[in-house]
Amino acid sequence: MKALAFVIIALLFTANNPAYDFKLKTIDGKDFKLSKYKGKKILVVNTASKCGYTKQYAELQQLADKYKDKLVVVGFPANNFGGQEPGTNQDIKTFCHDNFSVTFPMSGKVSVKGLDIDPLFAYLTTAPNPDFTGDIKWNFEKFLLDENGKLIHRFRSATTPMSDEITKEL
């Protein structure tokens, strides 16, 4: 019941507002909003350091570098699936830097499903788009926002960052 109320509040709050309205924290604990990237597309990805899809960090960085003039990739570490993101924010930051040379923005650890779902993900999983809505099924699901913060596509984990499905939208 609490989760349903949370989703309803998130939907009411964002009925006419893009993802820009949510207050977030960087992996270093600083406040930020996605509106910082207005005018660029944003690829929001729930990440995990101990997942079979973790190697996608390399392609996420490649995508961020190749399309830096029109796209920002933002990673959101989450421990919702099989305990595959158990570390602290500092552990995650170090892992991403040391193993994949990640320079794209990373948020602090969030929950992407369940009773404690982050409001941004409550919005993203219910927002209309041409693909699908509903709960995130696993790590490395991707949400593509347009230049105004509106969700325009959603991709499951198996869709790699440099795939035609994603790059054709850029």
Secondary structure, 3 states (H helix, E strand, C coil): CHHHHHHHHHHHHCCCCCHHHCCEEECCCCEECHHHHCCCEEEEEEECCCCCCCCHHHHHHHHHHHCCCCEEEEEEEECCCCCCCCCCHHHHHHHHHHHHCCCCCEECCECCCCCCCCHHHHHHCCCCCCCCCCCCCCCCCEEEECCCCCEEEEECCCCCCCCHHHHCCC
